[in-house]
């Protein structure tokens, strides 16, 4: 149900959408002239109109088939600022670098693609190299494909270029110009006579080597352009290329640096703004409501209020803020966790019979977790039941050292003490074998870097799924868990140790905004949570359970 608040939000944002969609071209051009015309530079009105006319004949590569490009106001302003501000004496473009720093899915890729297409077919610069670079070839290929599809959709343009898809190259014979895709890790980046360079998603770059090498090769030309496109990085690494470009832009803005050749367009929300400050949404997302669905944005903002990891991702990707994401404490919302917690007797779960499990081994003298996940199809909920093991002989010693009530947890049955100073694997396996008499373990997730001996033993009995604990593997599993927790589609067995683990989870993100729960950084052991994540991920996958993923929804461009 849409609330009154949501209606007001939409009404407010719709006014901003009209500003972007329904502008008077002559008025915007006049504003651009007033902004840039001075004794040294002028705004080339004729070229601005030429660009508008040229691009309006292109067909979008996404969305409704046959739809023509309709420039939003901010896109036209960026395009013409970069291409139409010229030196009165030489006629060459003023800006040699352009830094576009905008929240996700605001069309910056399309914007750069249109600039490249325009220059590629209208400039008579002979022998020019157009270079697209990203963190890897696959990512750079996305921009190449946008350019390729846009050209192929135009019967005039496609006649004048040869596209070699296998090499990710284009060649225009009339000007002997080549467009090619490269990885930023390539060792020969300084061998190109670069005329137009696009460094895409630079927040993910491990170094600024690609920038340094390619900008050196641009000295051959009178008016080359180096584009850096990005969303905010964490802001913690001063050597990160995004942060370097962002800082340099701010120095120019504040008058600390004088560089007339450097253009920047930074769309960001104010630091520490309220997540529901809708004016800040627009500040970071000029295309909100045009490419991004407002409904999805509202839903994501609500979830960001509920979960710290969602909030960090929301602020970084969609408010375009520099947010540290390598140490998100109390990553699990314990109010939501407790809402999902119920007293459960294991006997009650025998009716489900089938379960999916996660086994996370600790060091020999700590806590090892075996977590069972059941699926209640009628209620569309997952039931989480943990079994947590610890060595009996070191309980008092660790209790004194850690100040945690291990002995009380053992008495309550929340922690299972196994004889010995270390986790007795044989005793633990006997316990799990007994469970298997009453329940069918459909699949068991196991850390693939765990003991090969134990893995072999497990594989003799069950269908074991080796799972890495790195960002790529574990991110979708954590996303599933957090979405199900927010939607109250989990029933978690009451267990003080398990809850204590949940309280102490610290999450970390990489620059690509993949997430994992860090055992290393979390103050208390979180093996039970890792076991749950593995088992839950397998259960969700097996049951083909779908749930609303707002981040995925926001990646879709409206038709």
C-alpha positions as CSV (number, residue, x, y, z in Angstrom):
1,X,0.0,0.0,0.0
2,X,1.3,3.4,-0.9
3,X,1.4,5.8,2.1
4,X,0.7,9.5,2.1
5,X,4.4,10.2,2.7
6,X,5.3,8.2,-0.4
7,X,2.7,10.2,-2.4
8,X,4.3,13.5,-1.2
9,X,7.8,12.1,-2.1
10,X,6.6,11.3,-5.6
11,X,5.0,14.6,-6.1
12,X,8.1,16.4,-5.0
13,X,10.4,14.3,-7.3
14,X,8.1,14.5,-10.2
15,X,8.6,18.3,-10.3
16,X,12.4,17.7,-10.6
17,X,11.8,15.1,-13.4
18,X,9.9,17.8,-15.4
19,X,12.9,20.1,-15.1
20,X,15.1,17.4,-16.6
21,X,12.7,16.3,-19.4
22,X,10.8,19.5,-20.4
23,X,13.4,22.2,-20.9
24,X,13.6,24.9,-23.6
25,X,16.7,24.3,-25.6
26,X,17.3,27.9,-26.5
27,X,17.2,28.9,-22.8
28,X,19.7,26.2,-21.8
29,X,22.0,27.3,-24.5
30,X,21.7,30.9,-23.3
31,X,22.6,29.8,-19.8
32,X,25.6,27.9,-21.1
33,X,26.8,31.0,-23.0
34,X,26.4,33.1,-19.9
35,X,28.4,30.6,-17.9
36,X,31.3,30.1,-20.2
37,X,31.7,33.2,-22.5
38,X,34.6,35.4,-21.5
39,X,37.6,37.0,-23.1
40,X,39.4,33.7,-23.6
41,X,36.7,31.2,-24.2
42,X,33.3,31.0,-25.9
43,X,30.4,28.6,-26.0
44,X,29.9,27.3,-29.5
45,X,26.1,27.5,-29.9
46,X,26.2,26.1,-33.4
47,X,28.0,22.9,-32.3
48,X,25.6,22.6,-29.3
49,X,22.6,22.6,-31.7
50,X,24.5,20.2,-34.0
51,X,25.1,17.8,-31.1
52,X,21.5,17.9,-30.1
53,X,20.3,17.2,-33.6
54,X,22.8,14.4,-34.2
55,X,22.1,12.6,-30.9
56,X,18.3,12.9,-31.4
57,X,18.6,10.7,-34.4
58,X,20.2,7.9,-32.5
59,X,18.3,5.0,-31.1
60,X,18.6,3.8,-27.5
61,X,20.4,0.5,-27.1
62,X,18.1,-0.4,-24.1
63,X,14.5,0.0,-23.3
64,X,11.6,0.1,-25.8
65,X,12.7,-0.9,-29.3
66,X,13.1,2.0,-31.6
67,X,13.1,4.7,-28.9
68,X,15.2,7.7,-29.9
69,X,17.7,9.5,-27.6
70,X,16.0,12.3,-25.7
71,X,18.7,14.1,-23.8
72,X,17.8,15.1,-20.2
73,X,18.8,18.6,-19.3
74,X,21.8,17.7,-17.1
75,X,23.1,15.4,-19.9
76,X,22.9,18.2,-22.5
77,X,24.7,20.5,-20.1
78,X,27.5,18.1,-19.5
79,X,27.8,17.2,-23.2
80,X,28.0,20.7,-24.4
81,X,30.2,21.9,-21.5
82,X,32.8,19.3,-22.6
83,X,32.5,19.7,-26.3
84,X,31.4,23.2,-27.0
85,X,33.5,25.5,-24.8
86,X,36.3,26.6,-27.1
87,X,39.4,28.8,-27.1
88,X,38.7,32.0,-29.0
89,X,42.2,32.2,-30.4
90,X,42.7,28.5,-31.5
91,X,39.2,27.2,-31.8
92,X,40.2,24.1,-29.8
93,X,38.2,22.7,-27.0
94,X,38.9,24.1,-23.5
95,X,38.5,20.9,-21.6
96,X,41.1,18.1,-22.0
97,X,39.9,16.1,-19.0
98,X,36.3,15.3,-17.8
99,X,35.5,13.7,-14.5
100,X,32.0,12.4,-14.2
101,X,31.2,11.3,-10.7
102,X,27.5,10.3,-10.4
103,X,25.4,7.7,-8.5
104,X,24.7,4.4,-10.1
105,X,22.3,4.1,-13.1
106,X,22.1,7.8,-14.0
107,X,23.1,7.1,-17.6
108,X,26.7,8.2,-17.4
109,X,27.7,5.2,-19.6
110,X,25.3,6.2,-22.3
111,X,26.4,9.8,-22.0
112,X,30.0,8.9,-22.7
113,X,29.0,6.5,-25.4
114,X,27.1,9.3,-27.2
115,X,30.1,11.7,-26.9
116,X,32.3,9.0,-28.4
117,X,29.9,8.3,-31.3
118,X,29.5,12.0,-32.0
119,X,33.2,12.6,-32.1
120,X,34.0,9.4,-34.0
121,X,31.7,10.3,-36.9
122,X,32.0,14.1,-37.0
123,X,35.7,14.8,-36.3
124,X,38.2,14.6,-39.1
125,X,41.1,13.9,-36.8
126,X,43.2,11.4,-38.8
127,X,44.7,8.3,-37.1
128,X,43.0,8.9,-33.8
129,X,42.8,6.2,-31.2
130,X,39.6,5.9,-29.1
131,X,40.4,3.8,-26.0
132,X,37.9,2.3,-23.5
133,X,39.4,1.0,-20.3
134,X,37.9,-0.6,-17.3
135,X,38.9,-2.8,-14.4
136,X,38.6,-5.8,-16.6
137,X,37.8,-6.5,-20.3
138,X,34.3,-7.7,-19.4
139,X,33.4,-4.4,-17.8
140,X,34.9,-2.3,-20.6
141,X,32.9,-4.4,-23.1
142,X,29.7,-3.1,-21.6
143,X,30.4,0.4,-22.8
144,X,31.7,-1.0,-26.2
145,X,28.4,-2.9,-26.6
146,X,26.4,0.3,-26.0
147,X,28.4,2.1,-28.7
148,X,28.1,-0.9,-31.1
149,X,24.4,-1.4,-30.7
150,X,23.7,2.4,-31.0
151,X,25.7,2.4,-34.3
152,X,24.1,-0.7,-35.6
153,X,20.7,0.7,-35.0
154,X,21.5,3.6,-37.3
155,X,21.6,2.6,-41.0
156,X,23.7,5.6,-41.9
157,X,26.4,5.3,-39.3
158,X,26.9,1.6,-39.6
159,X,27.9,2.0,-43.3
160,X,31.0,3.9,-42.4
161,X,32.5,1.7,-39.7
162,X,33.8,-1.8,-39.5
163,X,33.1,-3.5,-36.2
164,X,35.1,-6.6,-35.2
165,X,33.2,-8.0,-32.3
166,X,35.7,-10.7,-31.4
167,X,38.5,-8.2,-30.9
168,X,36.2,-5.5,-29.5
169,X,37.4,-3.1,-32.1
170,X,35.9,-0.6,-34.5
171,X,37.6,1.0,-37.6
172,X,36.6,4.0,-39.6
173,X,38.5,4.1,-42.9
174,X,37.7,7.7,-43.8
175,X,39.8,8.9,-40.8
176,X,41.9,5.8,-40.1
177,X,40.5,5.9,-36.6
178,X,40.3,2.9,-34.3
179,X,38.2,2.3,-31.2
180,X,39.3,-0.5,-29.0
181,X,38.7,-2.0,-25.5
182,X,41.6,-2.5,-23.0
183,X,42.0,-3.7,-19.5
184,X,43.6,-1.3,-17.1
185,X,46.1,-4.1,-16.2
186,X,47.5,-4.2,-19.7
187,X,51.2,-3.7,-19.9
188,X,51.3,-1.8,-23.2
189,X,48.9,1.1,-22.4
190,X,51.5,3.7,-23.1
191,X,51.9,2.5,-26.7
192,X,48.8,4.2,-28.0
193,X,48.4,7.6,-29.6
194,X,45.2,8.2,-27.5
195,X,42.8,10.9,-28.7
196,X,39.8,10.0,-26.7
197,X,40.2,7.8,-23.6
198,X,37.4,6.6,-21.2
199,X,38.5,5.1,-17.9
200,X,35.3,3.6,-16.7
201,X,34.3,2.9,-13.0
202,X,37.7,4.1,-11.8
203,X,36.8,3.6,-8.1
204,X,37.5,-0.1,-8.7
205,X,41.0,0.5,-10.1
206,X,43.9,-0.9,-8.0
207,X,46.2,1.9,-9.1
208,X,46.4,5.0,-11.3
209,X,48.8,3.4,-13.7
210,X,46.3,3.3,-16.6
211,X,45.6,7.0,-16.2
212,X,49.3,7.9,-16.1
213,X,50.2,5.9,-19.1
214,X,47.3,6.8,-21.4
215,X,47.4,10.6,-20.6
216,X,51.0,10.6,-21.6
217,X,50.1,9.4,-25.1
218,X,47.6,12.2,-25.6
219,X,50.2,14.9,-26.1
220,X,50.1,14.3,-29.9
221,X,46.7,15.9,-30.3
222,X,45.5,19.5,-30.0
223,X,42.2,18.8,-28.2
224,X,42.1,15.2,-26.8
225,X,39.8,14.3,-23.9
226,X,40.4,11.9,-21.0
227,X,37.2,10.8,-19.4
228,X,37.1,9.3,-15.9
229,X,33.7,8.0,-15.0
230,X,32.8,6.6,-11.6
231,X,30.7,6.3,-8.5
232,X,32.2,7.1,-5.1
233,X,34.9,5.0,-3.6
234,X,35.2,4.5,0.2
235,X,37.2,7.7,0.5
236,X,39.7,6.0,2.8
237,X,42.4,5.3,0.2
238,X,43.9,8.6,-0.9
239,X,45.7,6.8,-3.8
240,X,42.4,5.5,-5.2
241,X,41.9,7.1,-8.7
242,X,38.3,8.1,-8.0
243,X,39.3,9.8,-4.8
244,X,42.3,11.5,-6.5
245,X,40.0,12.9,-9.2
246,X,37.3,13.9,-6.7
247,X,39.8,15.7,-4.5
248,X,41.4,17.5,-7.4
249,X,37.9,18.6,-8.6
250,X,37.1,20.0,-5.1
251,X,40.4,21.8,-5.0
252,X,39.5,23.5,-8.3
253,X,36.0,24.3,-7.0
254,X,37.4,25.8,-3.8
255,X,39.9,27.9,-5.7
256,X,42.9,26.1,-4.3
257,X,44.0,24.9,-7.8
258,X,43.7,26.7,-11.2
259,X,43.2,24.3,-14.0
260,X,41.0,25.6,-16.9
261,X,41.4,22.3,-18.8
262,X,39.8,20.1,-16.2
263,X,36.0,19.7,-16.3
264,X,34.1,17.9,-13.5
265,X,30.5,17.0,-12.8
266,X,30.0,15.6,-9.3
267,X,26.5,14.7,-8.2
268,X,26.5,13.7,-4.5
269,X,24.4,13.9,-1.4
270,X,25.5,16.0,1.5
271,X,27.7,14.1,4.0
272,X,25.7,12.6,6.9
273,X,22.4,13.6,5.4
274,X,19.3,11.8,6.4
275,X,18.6,8.7,4.3
276,X,15.1,10.1,3.5
277,X,16.3,13.6,2.6
278,X,14.7,13.5,-0.9
279,X,16.4,16.6,-2.1
280,X,19.7,14.9,-1.5
281,X,18.4,11.9,-3.6
282,X,18.0,14.3,-6.5
283,X,21.4,15.9,-5.9
284,X,23.1,12.5,-6.3
285,X,20.7,11.2,-8.9
286,X,19.8,13.7,-11.6
287,X,18.0,11.0,-13.6
288,X,15.9,9.7,-10.7
289,X,12.5,9.0,-12.0
290,X,13.8,9.0,-15.6
291,X,16.0,5.9,-15.5
292,X,15.5,4.8,-11.9
293,X,12.0,3.9,-10.7
294,X,11.0,6.1,-7.7
295,X,9.1,3.2,-6.1
296,X,12.2,1.0,-6.0
297,X,14.3,3.9,-4.7
298,X,11.9,4.4,-1.8
299,X,11.8,0.7,-1.0
300,X,15.6,0.6,-0.9
301,X,15.8,3.6,1.3
302,X,13.4,2.0,3.8
303,X,15.6,-1.1,3.8
304,X,18.7,1.0,4.3
305,X,17.1,2.4,7.5
306,X,16.7,-1.2,8.7
307,X,20.1,-2.7,8.0
308,X,23.5,-1.1,8.3
309,X,25.0,-3.0,5.4
310,X,22.1,-1.9,3.2
311,X,22.6,1.7,4.4
312,X,26.3,1.6,3.5
313,X,25.6,0.3,0.1
314,X,22.8,2.7,-0.5
315,X,24.9,5.7,0.5
316,X,27.9,4.6,-1.6
317,X,26.1,3.6,-4.8
318,X,23.0,5.8,-4.8
319,X,23.8,8.8,-2.7
320,X,27.4,8.8,-4.1
321,X,28.9,9.4,-0.7
322,X,32.4,8.3,0.4
323,X,31.5,5.8,3.0
324,X,34.0,3.5,4.7
325,X,32.8,-0.1,4.2
326,X,35.6,-2.1,5.6
327,X,34.4,-2.2,9.2
328,X,30.6,-2.1,9.5
329,X,30.0,-3.0,13.2
330,X,26.7,-4.5,14.4
331,X,26.0,-5.4,10.8
332,X,22.9,-7.4,11.7
333,X,19.9,-5.5,12.9
334,X,19.2,-7.2,16.3
335,X,15.7,-5.8,16.6
336,X,14.8,-7.7,13.3
337,X,16.7,-10.7,14.5
338,X,14.7,-10.9,17.8
339,X,11.5,-10.4,15.9
340,X,12.4,-13.6,14.0
341,X,13.5,-15.6,17.1
342,X,11.3,-18.3,18.5
343,X,11.6,-21.1,21.0
344,X,11.9,-24.2,18.9
345,X,12.2,-27.9,19.9
346,X,14.2,-29.9,17.5
347,X,11.5,-32.6,17.7
348,X,9.0,-30.2,16.2
349,X,11.2,-30.0,13.0
350,X,11.0,-33.7,12.2
351,X,7.8,-33.0,10.2
352,X,10.0,-31.1,7.6
353,X,12.4,-34.1,7.3
354,X,14.6,-32.4,4.6
355,X,17.1,-29.7,5.5
356,X,20.1,-27.8,4.1
357,X,23.1,-27.4,6.3
358,X,26.2,-25.3,6.8
359,X,29.3,-26.6,8.6
360,X,31.8,-24.0,9.7
361,X,34.9,-25.3,11.5
362,X,36.7,-23.1,14.0
363,X,40.2,-23.4,15.4
364,X,40.5,-26.5,17.5
365,X,39.9,-24.8,20.8
366,X,36.9,-22.6,19.9
367,X,33.3,-22.9,18.6
368,X,32.4,-25.0,15.6
369,X,28.9,-24.6,14.1
370,X,26.6,-27.0,12.3
371,X,23.5,-25.1,11.2
372,X,20.3,-26.7,9.8
373,X,17.9,-24.8,7.6
374,X,14.3,-26.0,7.0
375,X,11.8,-24.5,4.5
376,X,8.2,-24.1,5.5
377,X,6.5,-23.9,2.1
378,X,3.1,-23.0,3.4
379,X,4.4,-20.0,5.3
380,X,7.2,-19.3,2.8
381,X,9.7,-19.0,5.7
382,X,13.0,-20.6,6.5
383,X,13.7,-22.1,9.9
384,X,17.2,-21.8,11.3
385,X,18.4,-24.3,13.9
386,X,22.1,-24.1,15.1
387,X,24.2,-26.7,16.8
388,X,27.3,-25.1,18.4
389,X,30.2,-27.2,19.7
390,X,33.1,-26.3,22.0
391,X,35.9,-28.2,23.8
392,X,34.9,-29.0,27.4
393,X,38.3,-28.9,29.1
394,X,39.1,-25.3,28.3
395,X,35.7,-23.7,29.1
396,X,36.7,-22.2,32.5
397,X,40.0,-20.9,31.1
398,X,38.3,-19.2,28.1
399,X,35.5,-17.9,30.3
400,X,38.1,-16.1,32.5
401,X,40.0,-14.9,29.4
402,X,37.0,-13.8,27.2
403,X,34.6,-12.8,30.0
404,X,31.9,-14.8,28.2
405,X,29.6,-17.2,30.2
406,X,30.5,-20.4,28.3
407,X,29.6,-22.7,31.3
408,X,26.1,-21.1,31.5
409,X,25.6,-21.6,27.8
410,X,26.5,-25.2,28.2
411,X,24.1,-25.6,31.1
412,X,21.3,-24.1,29.1
413,X,22.0,-26.4,26.2
414,X,22.8,-23.5,23.8
415,X,26.4,-24.7,23.6
416,X,27.4,-28.4,23.2
417,X,30.6,-29.3,25.2
418,X,32.7,-32.1,23.7
419,X,35.2,-33.9,25.9
420,X,38.8,-32.8,25.5
421,X,40.9,-29.6,25.1
422,X,40.2,-29.4,21.4
423,X,37.1,-29.9,19.2
424,X,36.8,-33.6,19.1
425,X,35.9,-34.2,15.5
426,X,34.9,-37.8,16.0
427,X,32.4,-36.9,18.8
428,X,31.0,-34.1,16.7
429,X,30.6,-36.4,13.7
430,X,28.8,-38.9,15.9
431,X,26.4,-36.2,17.0
432,X,25.7,-35.1,13.4
433,X,25.3,-38.8,12.2
434,X,22.6,-39.1,14.9
435,X,20.8,-36.0,13.5
436,X,21.0,-37.6,10.1
437,X,18.9,-40.5,11.4
438,X,15.9,-38.2,11.8
439,X,16.6,-35.6,9.0
440,X,17.7,-35.9,5.4
441,X,20.6,-33.5,4.7
442,X,19.9,-32.4,1.2
443,X,23.1,-30.5,0.8
444,X,25.8,-29.4,3.3
445,X,27.8,-26.2,2.6
446,X,31.5,-26.5,3.8
447,X,34.3,-24.0,3.6
448,X,36.4,-25.2,0.7
449,X,39.6,-24.1,2.4
450,X,38.8,-26.3,5.4
451,X,40.5,-29.6,6.2
452,X,40.7,-31.9,3.1
453,X,40.6,-34.9,5.5
454,X,37.3,-33.7,7.0
455,X,36.0,-32.8,3.6
456,X,36.7,-36.4,2.3
457,X,34.9,-37.8,5.4
458,X,31.9,-35.6,4.8
459,X,31.7,-36.5,1.1
460,X,31.5,-40.2,1.9
461,X,28.1,-39.6,3.5
462,X,26.5,-36.4,2.2
463,X,26.3,-34.1,-0.8
464,X,28.9,-31.5,0.1
465,X,29.0,-28.2,-1.6
466,X,32.5,-26.6,-1.1
467,X,32.0,-22.8,-0.7
468,X,34.6,-20.1,-0.6
469,X,34.3,-17.4,2.0
470,X,35.4,-14.6,-0.4
471,X,33.4,-11.7,-1.6
472,X,32.2,-13.2,-4.9
473,X,30.8,-16.4,-3.4
474,X,29.3,-15.2,-0.2
475,X,27.7,-11.9,-1.3
476,X,24.5,-13.4,-2.8
477,X,24.1,-15.6,0.3
478,X,24.4,-12.6,2.6
479,X,22.0,-10.6,0.4
480,X,19.5,-13.5,0.7
481,X,19.8,-13.6,4.4
482,X,19.5,-9.8,4.9
483,X,16.5,-9.6,2.6
484,X,14.7,-12.5,4.3
485,X,15.5,-11.0,7.8
486,X,14.0,-7.6,6.8
487,X,10.9,-9.3,5.3
488,X,10.6,-11.4,8.5
489,X,10.7,-14.6,6.5
490,X,13.1,-16.3,8.9
491,X,12.3,-18.3,12.1
492,X,15.4,-18.5,14.1
493,X,15.7,-20.9,17.0
494,X,16.3,-19.2,20.3
495,X,19.9,-19.7,21.3
496,X,21.9,-17.2,23.4
497,X,25.3,-18.1,21.8
498,X,23.9,-17.8,18.3
499,X,22.4,-14.4,19.2
500,X,25.7,-13.3,20.7
501,X,27.4,-14.2,17.5
502,X,24.8,-12.2,15.4
503,X,25.4,-9.2,17.7
504,X,29.1,-9.2,17.0
505,X,29.1,-9.5,13.2
506,X,31.3,-7.0,11.4
507,X,30.7,-6.7,7.6
508,X,33.2,-5.5,5.0
509,X,32.7,-4.5,1.4
510,X,35.2,-4.4,-1.5
511,X,35.3,-1.5,-4.0
512,X,32.8,-3.4,-6.2
513,X,30.4,-3.4,-3.2
514,X,30.5,-7.1,-2.7
515,X,30.0,-8.0,1.0
516,X,31.2,-10.6,3.5
517,X,31.0,-11.1,7.2
518,X,34.6,-10.9,8.6
519,X,35.7,-13.6,11.1
520,X,38.9,-11.7,11.5
521,X,37.4,-8.3,12.4
522,X,34.4,-9.5,14.4
523,X,35.2,-9.4,18.2
524,X,33.5,-12.7,19.1
525,X,33.5,-15.8,17.0
526,X,30.8,-15.8,14.3
527,X,31.1,-19.4,13.0
528,X,27.4,-20.0,13.6
529,X,26.4,-17.1,11.4
530,X,28.8,-18.2,8.7
531,X,27.3,-21.7,8.9
532,X,23.8,-20.3,8.7
533,X,24.7,-18.1,5.7
534,X,26.0,-21.2,3.8
535,X,23.1,-23.4,4.6
536,X,20.5,-20.7,4.0
537,X,22.1,-19.8,0.6
538,X,21.8,-23.5,-0.5
539,X,18.2,-23.7,0.8
540,X,17.1,-20.5,-1.1
541,X,18.8,-21.7,-4.2
542,X,17.2,-25.2,-4.0
543,X,13.7,-24.0,-3.3
544,X,13.9,-21.3,-6.0
545,X,12.6,-18.8,-3.5
546,X,12.2,-15.3,-4.9
547,X,12.2,-12.1,-2.9
548,X,12.3,-8.5,-3.7
549,X,15.9,-7.3,-4.3
550,X,15.8,-3.5,-4.5
551,X,19.4,-3.2,-5.7
552,X,18.7,-5.5,-8.6
553,X,15.5,-3.6,-9.4
554,X,17.4,-0.3,-9.5
555,X,19.8,-1.8,-12.0
556,X,17.0,-2.0,-14.5
557,X,16.4,1.0,-16.7
558,X,12.9,2.0,-17.3
559,X,11.5,1.7,-20.8
